[in-house]
Amino acid sequence: MGFPPETFAMAVQPLIDAYADYVPLTPKSGCERHYGPGGQLHRGLVTALRALDHRRGQILPRNAAPEVLGALGHRWTYAVFAAALLHDLGRGTPELPGQLFERWVPARVRAWLDEDPTLAAELRAALSGDAPPASAIAELVARAAARTWPLCKAPVPSGAPTVSTADAVESAIEPAAPSPVEDSPEFLDAVQTDAAEPARRFMEWVRRGIADGTLTVNAGGALVHGVEEGLLLVSPGIFRAYVQHDGAGSSEKRDTAKRLQREVLRAGWHLRADGGVNLLGYAWKQDGRPDSRIHGVVIVDPRRFVHPVPPINPALARVAQVEADPDR
């Protein structure tokens, strides 16, 4: 799934544990491979793993603008996992997966998913079995389940995708190693817990600096600028300034600043450019002088951290994404 361990423990593990408690050592009736003790549990987990394997080859949400993919991708991964795990429990009782989802998934995670109304509606439709043909979640779950059904004596439900038995007879998927968290830093504060603490301390320092004037805003050489997309934090200068304020030695400053930038990116509060680039570029236009360029991390919806939000700097204009993004 590519989740940080602490997020997995808080968001994913409770659903797995509840599912395991609900189907303790239950064999899958009529299914050769999953007939033994724990068959239903094993089948549910294999279906979920296969659905995640298929999901890795998909760009979700479909037709979304590149700049929002980083903020939504992990929600769709979680939705695919949950729908696939609970899929079997809807046989004969279509409303049961949705009911168990509401009961087993932590409230904070459900709120996180509900922040994307399109995802929330599609997930609940998939859980109830009423998903439209264009549903990406339902399609991925059906593909995963179809690779398990041929192993069972029970007939394949009508309309399910068909695959050869030879393709279906295999061990449980061994998932590919997740990509580094900094490559997909979209976990919001609603899901992140202790992992976001360094980033929160940094943003509190930014808030205080803007409020008391120790951080200059919208001026030449300033490390903070208001831009149309949010709050531009000039990199690496803003992170080095924080590290210096925090008392790190000069020999450690560069590495510590880089680690801090990665923590902020992991928190997922920023805007990503096309291709997943984390640092956005801006041109400083001044009469009679060549344009100078700056780049940095743009915090989306800075009202979460700074009040009042600095006005937009009219001297800055966004340019093509920076070529060198060490934390891409």
Summary of the structure (lengths in Angstrom):
residues: 328
radius of gyration: 23.6
end to end distance: 19.1
largest distance: 80.4
contacts: 998
relative contact order: 0.12
helix: 49%
strand: 11%
